[in-house]
């Protein structure tokens, strides 16, 4: 249908967009895998009409990648600019491939959070592994040494029958297993600890699992690198793995909904990770940076060499010349456009002064990493690409890199929240169902596969306690050998909340992230977000995104905490079935002294147990309602001022030694919080009579926000520290297991062994 519009010209094809009908423009986009709509194709045709020539296949492919949702955020940028970019901007040193924030007087910490959803749905092992590889490079390209990995993961019902799966969908149990293996094998082999994350299950992830990945690094201030060139005359050096056909159309494939044909059509869009190449690549890059040899640097991630070279030059206000035939190839007979847009892994692009080229190449050679000169920086704002002497691309970078943006139509989500009446069940039986449910039970099966102690900087690990263990609220990393200052890390979101109410569900994610940090003695310092949503071309989906981003703004701005980096992943949808709105929050806190932190385990018989915060009948999306199969209820609300006051008082209480153990109240309510604190050691005797005027089951299992359970020895000091903040004494540390009363009635009476066995039952079933 479109062959008459193609003309062979040396090593490329020229495509006659000027003579193409609307139908032919769409067919060109489809046949070439561009994922561009008619408006975009017409905009490109108009550009080349002004250029008075026909575009090459190299140019069309490069523009399509630059204009993909993944690369240019064309649907989300207007809202991100309106709501998020200005929050706490004075605190953000740099916001490029990763966010950069001051750690101490001599160092920055660097962090990034990304998604690798579509590739992981098609090929879960490779998709997850290369997600880890890509996020490491995002931190590395700022000149930072990667020190920790984070992995929020979301899957469908693991027990769904194979006959219930839509055609073309892999079973959630298979996806779960292979994603974890991909993260395990890459992270462990490259030698970076995986210290924090989330594993969440919801039926609407069955068609579209989510694999979000984060990384944190540390860099001396004077050695931070920017993702941009500095001056004309600099040389582009390609370093790392060879270029192959894997990852071609990766970002355009991720900018459309998945279909049953996606696996067959898009398997080559999934990259192939190689941690054995990555490890020496990291060392070589850091050595070059240590010697002051790098002017600018970017990883060849989404869009490959095409986007990396263009974005670096554009950010520096300059242009570039590229010689494609110098790129090291893994496969023979690759077309110029394939070389240009391939997303093969383990590749970095460095901008280097001509006088430093030989020294840089020698360092890479010493580390047995391939590195070659492939281009140079020039005056003007165009990118010119040559292949064996032929000019195959010559495009204005402003058009290429910053050429498209949409103000999408959005519709406010329909919110149905109401109280639900039902008879109270046997509460001990309900407790067992909750603590063994997939979203509450132990994640030991996942955690044990990751090396979370490599490099020796993990102060507080994902599991804590002996001889039995419980999970910690946040991991703590000590990044510097000669300092006791630490970084606390957590990730949070509850898709059951956001599916009912995107605004308050998102606010709850912010609230829980801060609670988790405060529970270990850390003050919130920075947020990152990975915003996973459905098709933005549908007003209902865009409305969910709008409400979520609005909540991020409302709470982060009141707290004065910036979003230093993030990602938007749209089109997580399958034949009209979208994922729950999933604004994954990664939060980083500062621990002034890692020797003065709190853990969740009760410490000493006779110590008082207090509940901080107010308990309300906020059960919508709760684990109690899920196991009871009850729809409806009110999603927990949040108040930024209450979060701020509660965090500060809790952290000060930990720093002063007033609080000896702390754990935030989240999934499963107070009952689960107490059980997790008693699981690995001393038990508790609890009386809930005075915490609220609610039914016993609501007291036990309410998931109201901004609450902590803490162990206190100095009660007078605690009262002084928490003046103006609601709190209730609810019991004492005593014996083994937990006994919980309400108004004289015993609700739960369980030993530590019984609790632990129930909590671990899910991991043992995998």
C-alpha positions as CSV (number, residue, x, y, z in Angstrom):
1,X,0.0,0.0,0.0
2,X,2.9,2.4,0.7
3,X,5.6,1.0,-1.5
4,X,5.0,3.7,-4.1
5,X,5.9,6.3,-1.5
6,X,9.4,4.7,-0.8
7,X,12.5,5.5,-2.7
8,X,15.9,3.9,-2.2
9,X,18.7,6.4,-1.7
10,X,22.0,4.8,-1.0
11,X,21.9,3.2,2.5
12,X,18.5,4.6,3.3
13,X,14.9,4.9,2.1
14,X,13.2,8.3,1.5
15,X,9.5,8.4,2.3
16,X,7.3,10.7,0.4
17,X,5.1,12.1,3.2
18,X,4.1,15.0,1.0
19,X,2.1,12.9,-1.4
20,X,0.7,10.5,1.2
21,X,-3.0,10.5,2.0
22,X,-4.2,10.5,5.6
23,X,-4.7,6.7,5.4
24,X,-1.2,6.3,4.0
25,X,0.4,8.4,6.7
26,X,-1.2,6.1,9.3
27,X,-0.1,3.1,7.4
28,X,3.5,4.4,7.3
29,X,3.4,4.9,11.0
30,X,2.1,1.4,11.6
31,X,4.4,-0.4,9.1
32,X,7.5,1.4,10.4
33,X,6.6,0.9,14.1
34,X,6.5,4.7,14.8
35,X,3.5,4.8,17.1
36,X,2.7,8.3,15.8
37,X,-0.9,9.5,15.2
38,X,-2.1,11.4,12.1
39,X,-1.6,14.9,13.7
40,X,2.0,14.0,14.4
41,X,2.6,12.5,11.0
42,X,1.2,15.7,9.4
43,X,3.5,17.8,11.6
44,X,6.5,15.9,10.4
45,X,5.4,16.2,6.8
46,X,5.0,19.9,7.2
47,X,8.5,20.2,8.6
48,X,10.1,18.4,5.7
49,X,8.0,20.4,3.2
50,X,9.7,23.5,4.7
51,X,13.1,21.7,4.4
52,X,12.2,21.1,0.7
53,X,13.1,17.4,0.8
54,X,11.8,14.0,1.7
55,X,12.7,12.5,5.1
56,X,14.8,9.4,5.3
57,X,13.8,6.3,7.3
58,X,16.6,7.2,9.8
59,X,15.0,10.6,10.4
60,X,11.4,9.3,10.8
61,X,12.5,6.6,13.2
62,X,14.6,9.1,15.3
63,X,11.7,11.6,15.4
64,X,9.2,8.9,16.4
65,X,11.4,7.8,19.3
66,X,12.0,11.4,20.5
67,X,8.3,12.0,20.3
68,X,7.3,8.8,22.1
69,X,5.4,9.1,25.4
70,X,8.3,7.4,27.1
71,X,10.9,10.0,25.9
72,X,9.1,13.3,25.7
73,X,6.2,13.0,28.2
74,X,3.9,14.7,25.6
75,X,0.7,13.9,27.6
76,X,2.0,14.5,31.1
77,X,4.5,17.4,30.9
78,X,1.8,20.2,31.0
79,X,0.4,18.8,34.3
80,X,3.9,18.0,35.8
81,X,5.0,21.5,35.0
82,X,1.8,22.9,36.5
83,X,1.8,20.8,39.7
84,X,5.2,19.4,40.5
85,X,8.3,21.0,39.0
86,X,8.3,24.1,41.2
87,X,7.9,22.4,44.6
88,X,11.0,22.9,46.7
89,X,13.0,23.7,43.5
90,X,15.7,25.5,45.5
91,X,16.6,22.2,47.2
92,X,17.0,20.3,43.9
93,X,20.6,20.7,42.6
94,X,19.9,19.0,39.2
95,X,16.9,17.2,37.8
96,X,18.0,15.3,34.6
97,X,18.4,11.6,34.1
98,X,18.4,11.4,37.9
99,X,17.7,13.9,40.7
100,X,20.6,15.4,42.7
101,X,20.2,16.7,46.3
102,X,22.8,17.7,48.9
103,X,23.7,14.9,51.4
104,X,26.4,16.7,53.4
105,X,28.9,19.6,52.8
106,X,31.0,17.5,50.4
107,X,28.5,15.1,48.8
108,X,25.3,14.8,46.9
109,X,23.0,11.8,46.8
110,X,21.5,11.0,43.4
111,X,18.3,9.1,42.8
112,X,16.1,7.9,40.0
113,X,12.8,5.9,39.7
114,X,11.7,4.3,36.4
115,X,9.3,1.8,34.9
116,X,9.9,-1.2,32.7
117,X,6.3,-2.3,32.5
118,X,5.6,-3.3,28.8
119,X,8.9,-5.2,28.3
120,X,8.3,-7.1,31.6
121,X,4.8,-8.1,30.5
122,X,6.2,-9.5,27.2
123,X,9.5,-11.1,28.5
124,X,9.5,-10.8,32.3
125,X,13.1,-11.9,33.1
126,X,14.7,-9.7,30.5
127,X,12.3,-6.8,31.0
128,X,13.0,-6.7,34.8
129,X,16.8,-7.2,34.4
130,X,17.2,-4.4,31.9
131,X,15.0,-2.2,34.0
132,X,17.6,-2.6,36.8
133,X,20.4,-2.0,34.3
134,X,18.8,1.1,32.9
135,X,18.2,2.7,36.3
136,X,21.8,2.1,37.4
137,X,22.9,3.9,34.3
138,X,20.6,6.9,35.1
139,X,22.4,7.4,38.4
140,X,25.9,6.6,36.9
141,X,25.5,9.2,34.2
142,X,25.4,11.9,36.8
143,X,28.9,10.8,37.9
144,X,27.5,9.0,41.0
145,X,28.5,5.6,42.4
146,X,25.3,3.4,42.6
147,X,24.8,2.2,46.2
148,X,21.3,0.8,46.4
149,X,18.5,-0.6,44.3
150,X,14.7,-0.5,44.9
151,X,12.0,-2.6,43.2
152,X,8.2,-1.8,43.5
153,X,6.4,-4.7,41.7
154,X,2.7,-5.2,41.0
155,X,1.0,-8.4,39.8
156,X,-2.4,-9.9,39.3
157,X,-4.0,-12.7,41.3
158,X,-1.5,-15.5,41.6
159,X,-4.3,-18.1,42.0
160,X,-6.2,-17.3,38.9
161,X,-7.0,-20.3,36.8
162,X,-5.3,-20.7,33.4
163,X,-8.7,-21.0,31.7
164,X,-9.6,-17.6,33.2
165,X,-6.7,-15.7,31.6
166,X,-7.3,-13.7,28.4
167,X,-5.6,-15.0,25.3
168,X,-2.1,-13.8,25.0
169,X,-1.6,-13.1,28.8
170,X,1.0,-14.9,30.8
171,X,0.0,-16.2,34.2
172,X,0.7,-13.8,37.1
173,X,2.6,-16.5,39.0
174,X,5.0,-17.0,36.1
175,X,5.4,-13.2,35.6
176,X,6.1,-12.8,39.4
177,X,8.7,-15.6,39.5
178,X,10.6,-14.5,36.4
179,X,10.5,-10.7,37.2
180,X,12.0,-11.5,40.7
181,X,14.6,-13.7,39.0
182,X,15.6,-11.0,36.6
183,X,16.1,-8.4,39.3
184,X,17.9,-11.0,41.4
185,X,20.3,-12.1,38.7
186,X,21.2,-8.6,37.5
187,X,21.4,-6.8,40.8
188,X,23.4,-9.6,42.5
189,X,25.8,-10.0,39.7
190,X,26.5,-6.3,39.3
191,X,27.1,-6.1,43.0
192,X,24.6,-3.5,44.1
193,X,22.3,-4.3,47.1
194,X,18.5,-4.4,46.5
195,X,17.3,-2.9,49.9
196,X,13.7,-1.8,49.5
197,X,10.6,-2.2,47.4
198,X,7.0,-3.2,47.3
199,X,5.2,-6.3,46.1
200,X,1.5,-5.7,45.6
201,X,-1.3,-7.8,44.1
202,X,-4.5,-6.7,42.5
203,X,-6.8,-8.4,39.9
204,X,-6.4,-5.5,37.4
205,X,-2.6,-6.1,37.1
206,X,-3.4,-9.5,35.6
207,X,-3.3,-8.1,32.0
208,X,-0.5,-5.6,32.7
209,X,2.0,-6.2,35.4
210,X,4.1,-3.3,36.6
211,X,7.9,-3.4,37.2
212,X,9.1,-0.1,38.7
213,X,12.8,0.2,39.6
214,X,14.8,2.7,41.6
215,X,18.5,3.4,42.3
216,X,20.4,5.7,44.7
217,X,24.0,6.8,44.3
218,X,26.5,9.1,46.0
219,X,28.9,11.6,44.4
220,X,31.4,14.2,45.6
221,X,30.0,17.6,44.8
222,X,32.8,18.7,42.5
223,X,32.6,15.5,40.5
224,X,28.9,15.6,39.5
225,X,28.4,15.3,35.8
226,X,25.6,16.9,33.7
227,X,23.6,15.1,31.0
228,X,24.7,17.8,28.5
229,X,27.7,18.9,26.4
230,X,29.6,22.0,27.3
231,X,31.5,23.3,24.2
232,X,31.7,22.9,20.5
233,X,34.7,20.7,19.6
234,X,34.1,18.1,22.3
235,X,34.1,14.5,21.1
236,X,31.4,11.9,21.6
237,X,32.8,8.6,22.9
238,X,30.6,5.4,22.8
239,X,31.5,3.0,25.6
240,X,30.1,-0.3,26.7
241,X,28.3,-3.2,25.0
242,X,28.0,-3.7,21.3
243,X,24.8,-2.6,19.4
244,X,22.4,-5.2,18.3
245,X,18.8,-5.5,17.2
246,X,17.4,-6.0,20.7
247,X,15.4,-3.1,22.0
248,X,14.5,-1.7,18.6
249,X,11.2,0.3,19.0
250,X,11.4,-0.1,22.8
251,X,10.0,3.3,23.6
252,X,7.4,3.4,20.8
253,X,6.2,-0.1,21.8
254,X,5.8,1.2,25.4
255,X,3.7,4.2,24.1
256,X,0.8,2.0,23.0
257,X,-1.6,-0.3,24.8
258,X,-0.6,-4.0,24.9
259,X,-2.6,-6.3,22.6
260,X,-2.8,-10.1,22.3
261,X,-0.4,-9.7,19.3
262,X,2.2,-7.7,21.3
263,X,4.4,-10.7,22.2
264,X,4.8,-11.8,18.6
265,X,5.2,-8.3,17.2
266,X,7.3,-6.7,19.9
267,X,9.6,-9.3,21.4
268,X,12.6,-7.6,19.8
269,X,11.6,-4.4,21.6
270,X,12.8,-6.1,24.9
271,X,16.5,-5.4,25.5
272,X,19.0,-8.0,26.6
273,X,20.8,-7.2,29.9
274,X,24.4,-8.1,30.6
275,X,25.5,-7.4,34.2
276,X,29.0,-8.9,33.5
277,X,29.6,-6.0,31.0
278,X,27.9,-3.5,33.3
279,X,30.2,-4.0,36.3
280,X,33.5,-3.0,34.6
281,X,31.6,-0.3,32.7
282,X,30.7,1.3,36.0
283,X,34.3,1.1,37.2
284,X,35.7,2.6,34.0
285,X,33.1,5.5,34.0
286,X,33.8,6.3,37.6
287,X,37.6,6.3,37.1
288,X,37.2,8.6,34.1
289,X,35.1,10.9,36.3
290,X,37.5,10.7,39.2
291,X,40.3,12.0,36.9
292,X,38.1,14.8,35.6
293,X,38.0,13.6,32.0
294,X,34.3,13.8,31.3
295,X,32.4,17.0,30.2
296,X,29.0,15.4,29.9
297,X,27.5,12.0,30.0
298,X,24.2,10.2,29.3
299,X,23.2,6.5,29.1
300,X,21.8,5.0,25.9
301,X,18.5,4.0,27.4
302,X,15.1,4.8,25.9
303,X,15.6,5.8,22.2
304,X,19.2,4.5,22.3
305,X,22.1,6.5,20.7
306,X,19.6,8.6,18.8
307,X,18.0,10.2,21.8
308,X,21.2,10.3,24.0
309,X,23.3,12.2,21.4
310,X,20.4,14.5,20.5
311,X,19.4,15.4,24.0
312,X,22.9,16.0,25.2
313,X,23.6,18.4,22.4
314,X,20.2,20.1,22.7
315,X,20.6,20.6,26.4
316,X,24.0,22.3,25.8
317,X,22.5,24.6,23.1
318,X,24.7,23.1,20.4
319,X,24.6,20.5,17.6
320,X,26.3,17.3,16.8
321,X,27.7,15.1,14.0
322,X,27.5,11.4,14.3
323,X,29.3,8.7,12.3
324,X,27.1,5.6,12.5
325,X,29.5,3.2,10.8
326,X,31.9,3.6,13.7
327,X,29.4,2.1,16.2
328,X,30.5,-1.4,17.4
329,X,27.9,-3.9,16.2
330,X,26.9,-7.3,17.6
331,X,25.0,-8.3,14.4
332,X,26.0,-8.1,10.8
333,X,24.1,-6.1,8.1
334,X,22.3,-3.7,10.5
335,X,20.5,-0.9,8.7
336,X,21.5,2.7,9.7
337,X,18.2,3.3,11.3
338,X,18.5,0.2,13.4
339,X,21.9,1.2,14.7
340,X,20.6,4.7,15.5
341,X,17.6,3.7,17.6
342,X,18.6,0.3,19.0
343,X,18.3,0.2,22.8
344,X,20.9,-2.5,23.4
345,X,22.0,-2.4,27.0
346,X,25.2,-1.5,28.9
347,X,26.1,1.6,26.7
348,X,27.1,5.1,27.8
349,X,27.8,8.2,25.7
350,X,30.5,10.5,27.0
351,X,31.4,14.0,25.8
352,X,35.1,14.6,26.2
353,X,37.6,17.3,25.3
354,X,39.8,16.3,22.3
355,X,42.9,16.5,24.5
356,X,41.5,13.8,26.9
357,X,40.3,11.3,24.3
358,X,43.3,9.0,24.4
359,X,43.4,8.8,28.2
360,X,39.7,8.0,28.3
361,X,40.0,5.3,25.7
362,X,43.0,3.8,27.6
363,X,41.0,3.6,30.8
364,X,38.2,1.7,29.1
365,X,40.7,-0.6,27.5
366,X,42.3,-1.3,30.9
367,X,38.9,-2.3,32.2
368,X,38.3,-4.4,29.0
369,X,35.4,-2.3,28.0
370,X,35.0,-1.3,24.3
371,X,35.1,2.4,23.6
372,X,35.3,4.4,20.3
373,X,34.9,7.9,19.0
374,X,31.7,8.2,17.1
375,X,31.0,11.9,16.7
376,X,31.7,15.5,17.7
377,X,29.9,18.6,19.0
378,X,29.4,21.5,16.6
379,X,27.9,24.9,16.6
380,X,24.3,25.4,15.5
381,X,21.3,23.5,16.7
382,X,21.1,20.6,14.2
383,X,22.1,16.9,14.4
384,X,23.8,15.5,11.3
385,X,24.2,11.7,11.1
386,X,26.5,10.1,8.5
387,X,26.8,6.4,7.5
388,X,29.8,5.5,5.3
389,X,30.0,9.1,4.1
390,X,26.3,9.5,3.3
391,X,24.3,12.1,5.2
392,X,21.3,10.1,6.5
393,X,19.8,12.6,9.0
394,X,19.9,16.4,9.1
395,X,17.3,17.7,11.5
396,X,16.8,20.7,13.7
397,X,17.2,19.6,17.4
398,X,14.4,21.9,18.7
399,X,12.0,20.2,16.4
400,X,13.3,16.7,17.2
401,X,13.7,16.9,20.9
402,X,11.0,19.4,22.0
403,X,8.6,19.1,19.1
404,X,5.3,17.8,20.6
405,X,3.1,18.3,23.7
406,X,-0.6,17.8,24.4
407,X,-3.2,19.3,26.8
408,X,-5.2,16.1,27.0
409,X,-8.9,16.2,27.8
410,X,-9.7,14.8,31.2
411,X,-12.8,13.8,33.1
412,X,-13.1,13.8,36.9
413,X,-13.3,10.2,38.1
414,X,-16.6,8.9,39.5
415,X,-16.1,8.4,43.2
416,X,-18.4,6.1,45.1
417,X,-17.6,6.1,48.8
418,X,-20.1,5.2,51.5
419,X,-20.3,3.3,54.8
420,X,-21.2,-0.3,54.6
421,X,-23.2,-2.2,57.2
422,X,-22.5,-5.8,58.0
423,X,-22.3,-8.2,60.9
424,X,-18.9,-8.4,62.7
425,X,-17.2,-11.7,62.1
426,X,-15.0,-13.8,64.4
427,X,-12.1,-11.3,64.8
428,X,-9.3,-13.8,65.4
429,X,-10.3,-15.7,62.3
430,X,-10.4,-12.4,60.3
431,X,-7.0,-11.6,61.7
432,X,-5.5,-14.8,60.4
433,X,-7.0,-14.2,57.0
434,X,-5.5,-10.7,56.9
435,X,-2.0,-11.5,58.1
436,X,-1.7,-14.4,55.7
437,X,-3.1,-12.4,52.7
438,X,-0.8,-11.6,49.8
439,X,-0.6,-7.9,50.5
440,X,0.2,-8.2,54.2
441,X,2.2,-11.5,54.5
442,X,5.9,-11.9,54.5
443,X,7.9,-11.1,51.4
444,X,10.7,-13.4,52.5
445,X,10.5,-15.4,49.3
446,X,11.4,-12.3,47.3
447,X,13.8,-10.6,49.8
448,X,15.9,-13.7,50.3
449,X,16.8,-13.9,46.6
450,X,18.3,-10.4,46.6
451,X,21.7,-9.6,48.1
452,X,20.8,-6.7,50.3
453,X,24.1,-6.6,52.2
454,X,26.7,-6.5,49.4
455,X,29.2,-3.5,49.8
456,X,28.5,-3.6,53.6
457,X,26.5,-0.3,53.8
458,X,23.1,-1.7,54.7
459,X,22.5,-0.6,58.3
460,X,18.8,-1.6,58.5
461,X,17.7,-4.4,56.2
462,X,14.4,-5.4,54.7
463,X,14.0,-8.1,57.4
464,X,15.0,-7.6,61.0
465,X,15.1,-9.7,64.2
466,X,16.4,-13.0,65.6
467,X,15.6,-15.8,65.8
468,X,12.4,-14.8,64.0
469,X,12.2,-11.8,61.8
470,X,9.7,-9.1,60.9
471,X,9.8,-6.5,58.1
472,X,11.2,-3.1,58.6
473,X,9.5,0.1,57.6
474,X,12.4,1.5,55.6
475,X,15.9,0.4,54.7
476,X,18.9,2.5,55.9
477,X,22.1,2.8,54.0
478,X,25.4,4.3,55.4
479,X,26.9,5.7,52.1
480,X,30.2,7.0,53.5
481,X,32.9,5.1,55.4
482,X,33.9,8.0,57.6
483,X,30.4,9.3,58.5
484,X,27.5,8.0,60.5
485,X,25.0,10.0,58.5
486,X,22.5,7.7,56.6
487,X,19.9,7.6,53.9
488,X,16.6,5.9,54.6
489,X,14.6,4.5,51.7
490,X,11.0,3.3,51.2
491,X,8.4,2.9,48.5
492,X,4.7,3.1,48.9
493,X,1.3,3.0,47.2
494,X,-1.9,1.2,47.8
495,X,-3.7,0.5,44.5
496,X,-6.9,-0.6,46.4
497,X,-7.2,3.0,47.7
498,X,-6.3,4.7,44.4
499,X,-8.8,2.5,42.5
500,X,-11.6,3.9,44.7
501,X,-10.3,7.5,45.0
502,X,-7.2,8.5,43.1
503,X,-6.8,11.8,45.0
504,X,-6.9,10.4,48.5
505,X,-5.3,7.2,47.6
506,X,-2.3,9.2,46.3
507,X,-2.3,11.3,49.4
508,X,-2.2,8.1,51.4
509,X,0.9,7.0,49.6
510,X,2.7,10.2,50.6
511,X,1.5,9.8,54.1
512,X,2.7,6.2,54.4
513,X,6.1,7.0,52.9
514,X,6.7,9.7,55.5
515,X,5.4,7.4,58.3
516,X,7.8,4.6,57.2
517,X,10.8,7.0,57.2
518,X,9.9,8.4,60.6
519,X,9.5,4.9,62.1
520,X,13.2,4.3,61.7
521,X,14.2,7.9,62.8
522,X,14.5,9.6,59.4
523,X,13.1,13.0,58.2
524,X,11.7,13.1,54.7
525,X,14.1,14.8,52.4
526,X,13.0,14.0,48.9
527,X,10.2,12.3,46.9
528,X,10.4,10.4,43.6
529,X,7.4,9.3,41.6
530,X,6.7,6.6,39.1
531,X,3.2,7.4,37.8
532,X,1.7,4.3,36.2
533,X,-1.7,4.8,34.5
534,X,-3.8,3.7,31.6
535,X,-4.3,5.3,28.1
536,X,-4.0,9.1,28.4
537,X,-6.1,9.5,25.2
538,X,-9.1,8.4,27.2
539,X,-10.5,11.3,29.4
540,X,-11.4,8.9,32.2
541,X,-7.8,7.7,32.5
542,X,-6.4,11.2,32.2
543,X,-8.8,12.3,34.9
544,X,-7.3,9.6,37.2
545,X,-3.8,11.0,36.4
546,X,-4.9,14.6,37.0
547,X,-6.4,13.8,40.4
548,X,-3.3,11.9,41.4
549,X,-0.8,14.6,40.4
550,X,-3.0,17.2,42.1
551,X,-2.7,15.2,45.3
552,X,1.1,15.0,44.9
553,X,1.2,18.8,44.6
554,X,-1.1,19.5,47.5
555,X,0.8,17.4,50.0
556,X,4.4,17.9,48.8
557,X,4.0,21.7,48.5
558,X,2.6,21.9,52.0
559,X,5.4,19.8,53.3
560,X,8.0,21.7,51.2
561,X,9.5,18.5,49.8
562,X,10.4,18.3,46.1
563,X,10.0,15.5,43.6
564,X,13.6,15.3,42.5
565,X,13.0,12.7,39.7
566,X,10.4,10.5,38.3
567,X,8.7,8.8,35.4
568,X,5.3,8.6,33.8
569,X,4.2,5.2,32.3
570,X,1.0,5.5,30.3
571,X,-0.9,2.9,28.2
572,X,-0.9,0.2,30.9
573,X,-4.1,-1.1,29.5
574,X,-5.4,-4.2,27.8
575,X,-8.5,-4.1,25.6
576,X,-10.1,-1.4,27.7
577,X,-9.0,-2.9,31.1
578,X,-6.7,-0.4,32.7
579,X,-4.5,-1.0,35.8
580,X,-5.5,0.7,39.0
581,X,-4.0,4.2,39.2
582,X,-0.6,3.5,40.6
583,X,1.5,6.5,41.6
584,X,4.4,4.7,43.1
585,X,6.2,6.9,45.7
586,X,9.8,6.5,46.6
587,X,10.8,8.5,49.6
588,X,14.3,9.3,50.8
589,X,15.0,10.5,54.4
590,X,18.1,11.7,56.2
591,X,19.2,9.9,59.3
592,X,21.6,12.1,61.3
593,X,23.2,9.2,63.1
594,X,22.6,5.6,62.1
595,X,23.5,4.5,65.6
596,X,20.3,6.2,66.8
597,X,17.6,4.5,64.9
598,X,14.5,2.6,65.8
599,X,13.4,-0.9,64.7
600,X,9.9,-2.4,64.9
601,X,10.6,-5.1,67.5
602,X,9.4,-4.7,71.1
603,X,12.5,-4.4,73.4
604,X,11.7,-4.7,77.1
605,X,8.9,-6.2,79.3
606,X,7.0,-3.5,81.2
607,X,7.5,-0.7,78.7
608,X,4.4,1.2,77.7
609,X,2.9,0.9,74.2
610,X,1.3,4.0,72.7
611,X,-0.7,4.7,69.6
612,X,0.1,8.0,68.0
613,X,-2.7,9.5,65.8
614,X,-6.5,9.2,65.4
615,X,-8.4,6.0,64.5
616,X,-11.4,6.5,62.2
617,X,-13.9,4.3,60.3
618,X,-11.8,4.6,57.1
619,X,-12.1,1.1,55.7
620,X,-12.4,1.6,51.9
621,X,-9.7,-0.5,50.2
622,X,-8.6,-2.0,53.5
623,X,-7.3,-5.5,53.8
624,X,-10.2,-6.3,56.2
625,X,-12.7,-5.4,53.6
626,X,-10.7,-7.3,50.9
627,X,-10.7,-10.6,52.9
628,X,-14.4,-10.0,53.8
629,X,-15.1,-9.4,50.1
630,X,-16.8,-6.1,51.0
631,X,-16.9,-3.3,48.4
632,X,-17.3,0.3,49.4
633,X,-16.1,2.2,52.5
634,X,-14.2,5.5,52.9
635,X,-10.6,5.7,51.8
636,X,-8.3,7.0,54.5
637,X,-7.8,10.8,54.5
638,X,-4.6,12.7,55.2
639,X,-3.6,16.1,56.6
640,X,-0.2,17.5,55.6
641,X,0.2,19.5,58.9
642,X,-0.6,16.4,61.0
643,X,1.9,14.4,58.9
644,X,4.6,17.0,59.5
645,X,4.0,17.3,63.3
646,X,3.7,13.5,63.8
647,X,6.9,12.9,61.8
648,X,9.0,15.5,63.6
649,X,7.8,14.4,67.1
650,X,8.4,10.7,66.3
651,X,11.9,11.3,64.9
652,X,12.9,13.5,67.8
653,X,11.6,10.9,70.2
654,X,13.8,8.2,68.5
655,X,16.8,10.5,68.4
656,X,16.5,11.2,72.2
657,X,15.9,7.6,73.1
658,X,12.4,8.2,74.3
659,X,10.9,5.9,71.6
660,X,12.6,2.4,71.7
661,X,10.5,0.7,69.0
662,X,8.3,2.1,66.3
663,X,6.1,0.8,63.5
664,X,3.6,2.6,61.3
665,X,0.0,1.5,61.1
666,X,-0.9,0.6,57.5
667,X,-2.3,-2.5,55.8
668,X,-4.3,-4.5,58.3
669,X,-4.5,-1.7,60.9
670,X,-3.4,-1.8,64.5
671,X,-3.8,-5.5,64.9
672,X,-1.3,-6.3,62.2
673,X,1.1,-3.6,63.4
674,X,1.2,-5.0,66.9
675,X,1.6,-8.5,65.6
676,X,4.5,-7.6,63.4
677,X,6.2,-5.8,66.4
678,X,5.7,-8.9,68.6
679,X,6.6,-11.5,65.9
680,X,10.3,-11.8,66.5
681,X,10.6,-11.4,70.3
682,X,8.6,-9.9,73.1
683,X,4.9,-9.8,73.0
684,X,2.2,-7.3,74.0
685,X,-1.0,-6.9,76.0
686,X,-3.3,-4.4,74.4
687,X,-6.5,-2.7,75.3
688,X,-8.3,-0.6,72.6
689,X,-11.1,0.6,74.8
690,X,-10.2,4.3,74.7
691,X,-8.7,4.9,71.2
692,X,-12.0,5.7,69.5
693,X,-15.8,5.3,69.7
694,X,-15.9,2.6,67.1
695,X,-16.9,-1.1,66.7
696,X,-14.1,-3.5,67.7
697,X,-13.4,-4.7,64.2
698,X,-13.0,-1.1,63.0
699,X,-10.6,-0.4,65.9
700,X,-8.5,-3.4,65.0
701,X,-8.4,-3.1,61.3
702,X,-9.0,0.5,60.4
703,X,-6.2,1.8,58.1
704,X,-6.5,5.5,59.0
705,X,-3.3,7.5,58.1
706,X,-0.7,9.3,60.2
707,X,-0.5,6.7,62.9
708,X,2.3,4.9,64.6
709,X,2.6,2.3,67.4
710,X,5.6,3.0,69.6
711,X,7.3,1.4,72.6
712,X,8.1,3.9,75.4
713,X,10.1,3.6,78.7
714,X,10.1,7.3,79.7
715,X,6.4,8.0,79.6
716,X,6.7,11.5,81.0
717,X,9.3,12.4,78.4
718,X,6.9,11.0,75.7
719,X,4.0,13.1,76.9
720,X,6.1,16.2,76.8
721,X,7.4,15.4,73.3
722,X,4.0,14.8,71.9
723,X,2.0,17.8,73.3
724,X,-0.6,18.8,70.7
725,X,-0.5,15.5,68.9
726,X,-3.2,12.9,69.6
727,X,-2.0,9.7,71.3
728,X,-3.4,6.9,73.5
729,X,-1.7,4.5,75.8
730,X,-2.9,1.1,74.6
731,X,-0.9,-1.5,76.6
732,X,2.5,-2.9,77.7
733,X,5.2,-5.1,76.4
734,X,4.7,-8.4,78.0
735,X,5.4,-12.1,77.5
736,X,5.0,-13.8,74.1
737,X,2.6,-13.2,71.3
738,X,-0.3,-10.7,71.6
739,X,-3.5,-10.4,73.6
740,X,-5.9,-7.7,72.5
741,X,-9.0,-6.5,74.5
742,X,-11.7,-4.0,73.8
743,X,-14.0,-2.9,76.7
744,X,-13.2,-6.0,78.7
745,X,-13.7,-8.5,75.8
746,X,-10.8,-10.5,74.5
747,X,-10.6,-10.1,70.8
748,X,-7.3,-11.8,69.9
749,X,-5.1,-14.2,71.8
750,X,-2.2,-15.7,69.9
751,X,1.4,-16.8,70.5
752,X,4.3,-15.4,68.6
753,X,4.8,-18.8,66.9
754,X,1.2,-18.8,65.6
755,X,1.5,-15.3,64.3
756,X,4.8,-16.0,62.6
757,X,3.6,-19.2,60.9
758,X,0.5,-17.4,59.5
759,X,2.6,-14.4,58.3
760,X,5.1,-16.7,56.5
761,X,2.5,-19.0,55.0
762,X,2.2,-17.0,51.7
763,X,6.0,-17.0,51.0
764,X,6.0,-20.8,51.7
765,X,3.3,-21.3,49.1
766,X,5.3,-19.8,46.3
